[in-house]
Amino acid sequence: MTTQTVPGSDIQIIRDVERGRFKHALFDFDGTVSLLREGWQQVMGPLMAEMICNGGTPTPEIEKAVADYVDESTGINTILQMEHLVEMVRDYGIVPEDKILDAHGYKKIYNDRLMEVVRERIAKLKSGDLKPVDVTVKGSLDFVKAIHDRGLHMYIFSGTDRDDVQNEAALVGAAQYFSEIWGALRTYAESNKEMIIKAILGEHDLHGSEVLVVGDGPVEIRLAHEHGCVSVGVCSDELRGHGWSEEKRERLTLAGADILIPDFGEWDALVGYLFPSS
């Protein structure tokens, strides 16, 4: 596979796709638009290891198993990650059976720890110490607005809880561009990314190239590939908010991304590529 770039830009074209026919666009949120939850992996990984080891010191084997799973599960509903944690805790056999929590119990611990960081950022955003540009991927709001202005029907679909996604999208200034903001409900069966893609394709009688999927996780990119949608993989370094993350670039290439970008700093060139002049 030969990778090309959009001339004069850092936008990588992994495969040629049909462009300019888009009617609907699906965006992941965390790590794609918002950085309010940057560092969630550094919360979830240690929590998983702690739960597996019953508070003891994890072995290198356990640390690697946890790190690998957190990487590959980026983008799925949190409750599924916690269900997997239950399985890992049980499989390693360190925690007595009667002390093993269910997925919702582990999810509460994880959310409580993560929200300590998120609430601090939200407080700074509300006070003006941080601005939306400080807590979003570089150029993401410009790109979202540009796609919206093209007349596309816009949606957010996220593995984060729905109420949190809706609140945080409003806080960073993105909510105004989306007609629907979907997030996780109590169970995976109630709301998930595959369900949403299938519903949009079916309800609106769309063909794959009429749907644009934008995200930084392998889950949404893989789903886009499976359903023939056009995908933009956002390989963002979330700590900086811009520039390439090589780990994401590798994961999203393997997941089947059509286009790869480090961020939306060259959003105008990306829009020009996606909507070529007739």
C-alpha positions in Angstrom: 0.0 0.0 0.0 1.5 3.3 -1.1 0.7 6.3 1.1 0.1 9.6 -0.6 -0.3 13.1 0.8 -2.5 16.0 -0.1 0.0 18.3 -1.8 1.5 20.9 0.6 0.0 19.3 3.7 0.6 16.6 6.3 -2.7 14.8 5.3 -2.0 11.2 4.4 -4.2 9.3 1.9 -4.1 5.6 2.6 -6.6 4.6 -0.1 -8.5 6.5 -2.8 -12.2 6.9 -1.9 -15.3 8.4 -3.5 -15.4 12.0 -2.4 -17.9 14.9 -2.5 -21.1 12.8 -2.0 -21.3 13.1 1.8 -24.7 13.7 3.3 -24.1 12.6 6.9 -21.0 12.8 9.2 -20.3 10.9 12.4 -17.7 12.2 14.8 -16.2 10.5 17.8 -15.7 13.1 20.6 -13.0 12.4 23.1 -9.5 12.6 21.5 -11.1 13.6 18.2 -12.7 16.9 19.2 -12.4 17.3 22.9 -9.4 17.0 25.2 -11.3 17.4 28.4 -10.7 13.7 29.1 -7.1 13.6 28.0 -5.2 11.1 30.1 -8.1 8.7 30.6 -5.8 5.8 29.7 -3.5 6.8 32.6 -6.5 6.5 34.9 -8.0 3.3 33.5 -4.7 1.3 33.1 -3.6 1.7 36.7 -7.1 1.1 38.0 -7.4 -2.2 36.1 -4.0 -3.4 37.4 -5.0 -2.4 40.9 -8.3 -4.2 40.7 -6.7 -7.3 39.2 -4.0 -7.4 41.9 -6.3 -6.6 44.8 -4.2 -3.5 45.5 -0.8 -5.3 45.2 2.0 -4.7 42.8 1.2 -5.8 39.3 3.6 -8.1 37.4 5.0 -7.0 34.1 2.7 -9.6 32.4 -0.4 -8.0 34.0 0.8 -4.5 33.2 1.3 -5.5 29.5 -2.1 -7.2 29.3 -3.8 -4.2 30.7 -1.9 -1.7 28.4 -2.6 -3.8 25.3 -6.3 -4.0 26.2 -6.7 -0.3 26.9 -5.0 0.5 23.5 -7.2 -1.9 21.5 -10.4 -0.9 23.2 -10.2 2.8 22.6 -13.5 4.1 21.5 -15.8 1.4 22.8 -18.4 1.9 25.6 -16.8 2.1 29.0 -19.1 -0.5 30.4 -17.6 -3.1 27.9 -14.1 -2.2 29.1 -15.3 -2.8 32.7 -17.0 -6.1 31.7 -13.6 -7.1 30.4 -12.0 -6.0 33.6 -14.3 -8.4 35.5 -13.1 -11.2 33.3 -9.5 -10.3 33.9 -9.9 -10.1 37.7 -11.5 -13.5 37.7 -9.0 -15.1 35.3 -5.9 -14.0 37.3 -7.5 -15.3 40.5 -5.9 -12.9 43.0 -9.1 -11.4 44.2 -11.5 -13.7 46.2 -14.6 -14.4 44.2 -16.9 -12.7 46.8 -14.8 -9.5 46.5 -15.1 -9.2 42.7 -17.3 -6.2 41.7 -19.6 -6.2 38.7 -18.9 -4.0 35.7 -21.0 -1.2 37.0 -19.1 -1.2 40.3 -15.7 -0.9 38.6 -17.1 1.7 36.2 -18.1 3.9 39.2 -14.6 3.7 40.6 -13.1 4.6 37.2 -15.5 7.5 36.6 -15.0 8.9 40.0 -11.2 9.0 39.5 -11.4 10.3 36.0 -13.9 13.0 36.8 -11.6 14.5 39.4 -9.4 15.7 36.5 -12.2 16.5 34.2 -14.0 18.7 36.7 -10.9 20.7 37.3 -10.6 21.4 33.6 -14.3 22.2 33.3 -14.0 24.6 36.3 -11.1 26.4 34.5 -13.1 26.5 31.3 -16.1 28.1 33.0 -13.8 30.6 34.9 -12.1 31.6 31.7 -8.7 30.3 32.8 -9.0 27.9 29.8 -10.6 28.6 26.5 -12.3 26.1 24.1 -9.2 26.1 22.0 -7.1 24.9 25.0 -9.3 21.8 25.5 -9.9 20.7 21.9 -7.8 19.1 19.3 -6.1 21.7 17.1 -8.5 23.0 14.4 -11.2 20.6 15.3 -13.9 23.2 15.9 -13.0 24.9 12.6 -13.3 21.6 10.8 -16.6 20.7 12.4 -18.1 24.1 11.5 -16.8 23.8 7.9 -18.5 20.4 7.5 -21.7 21.7 9.1 -21.7 24.7 6.8 -21.5 22.2 3.8 -25.0 21.1 4.9 -24.2 17.7 6.2 -26.3 16.1 8.9 -23.9 16.0 11.9 -23.8 13.5 14.8 -21.5 12.7 17.7 -21.3 9.1 18.8 -19.2 8.3 21.8 -18.4 5.5 24.2 -18.6 8.0 27.1 -21.8 8.3 29.0 -24.4 10.3 27.1 -25.1 13.0 29.7 -21.4 13.7 30.0 -20.8 13.9 26.2 -23.7 16.2 25.8 -22.6 18.5 28.6 -18.9 18.5 27.5 -19.8 19.1 23.8 -21.7 22.2 24.9 -18.9 23.4 27.1 -16.2 23.3 24.4 -18.5 25.0 21.8 -19.2 21.9 19.6 -22.8 21.0 20.4 -24.3 23.8 18.2 -23.1 22.0 15.1 -24.6 18.6 15.8 -28.2 17.5 15.4 -27.7 14.5 17.6 -25.2 13.7 20.3 -25.2 10.0 21.3 -23.3 8.5 24.2 -23.3 5.3 26.2 -26.4 4.4 28.2 -26.4 1.9 31.1 -25.9 -1.1 28.9 -24.1 -1.7 25.6 -27.2 -3.0 23.9 -29.0 0.3 24.5 -26.5 2.4 22.6 -23.3 1.6 20.7 -21.4 2.9 17.6 -22.3 -0.1 15.4 -26.0 0.3 16.1 -25.8 4.0 15.3 -24.0 3.5 12.0 -26.4 0.8 10.9 -29.4 3.0 11.9 -28.2 6.0 10.0 -27.4 4.0 6.8 -30.8 2.2 7.0 -33.1 5.0 8.1 -31.7 7.4 5.5 -31.1 4.9 2.7 -27.5 5.9 2.5 -24.6 4.2 0.7 -21.2 4.1 2.4 -19.6 6.9 0.5 -22.4 9.2 1.6 -21.3 8.9 5.2 -18.1 10.4 6.6 -16.7 9.0 9.9 -14.1 10.9 11.9 -12.4 9.5 14.9 -9.3 8.6 16.8 -10.2 5.1 17.9 -10.0 1.8 16.0 -13.6 1.0 16.9 -15.2 3.7 14.8 -12.6 3.4 12.0 -13.1 -0.3 11.7 -16.9 0.1 11.6 -16.6 2.7 8.9 -14.4 0.3 6.9 -16.8 -2.6 7.3 -19.8 -0.6 6.2 -18.0 1.2 3.3 -18.1 4.6 4.8 -15.2 7.1 4.3 -13.1 7.5 7.4 -10.7 10.1 8.6 -8.4 8.7 11.4 -7.3 11.4 13.8 -3.8 10.4 15.1 -3.7 13.2 17.7 -1.1 13.5 20.4 -3.7 14.3 23.1 -1.2 15.6 25.6 -0.1 18.3 23.2 -3.4 18.6 21.4 -1.6 18.5 18.0 0.9 16.5 16.1 1.2 12.8 15.3 0.8 10.0 17.8 2.7 7.1 16.2 0.7 4.6 18.2 -2.6 6.0 16.9 -1.2 6.1 13.4 -0.4 2.4 13.5 -3.7 1.4 15.1 -5.9 3.4 12.8 -4.0 2.2 9.7 -4.6 -1.4 10.8 -8.2 -0.6 11.5 -8.7 0.5 7.9 -8.6 4.3 7.9 -8.9 5.9 4.5 -7.3 9.2 5.5 -4.9 10.0 8.4 -4.3 13.4 10.0 -2.3 14.4 13.1 -4.9 17.1 13.9 -7.2 19.5 12.1 -4.6 22.3 11.8 -4.9 21.9 8.0 -8.7 21.7 8.1 -9.1 23.8 5.0 -7.0 21.5 3.0 -8.8 18.5 4.4 -12.2 20.0 3.4 -10.8 20.8 0.0 -9.8 17.1 -0.4 -13.1 15.7 0.8 -15.2 18.1 -1.3 -13.2 18.5 -4.6 -14.4 21.2 -6.9 -16.6 19.8 -9.7 
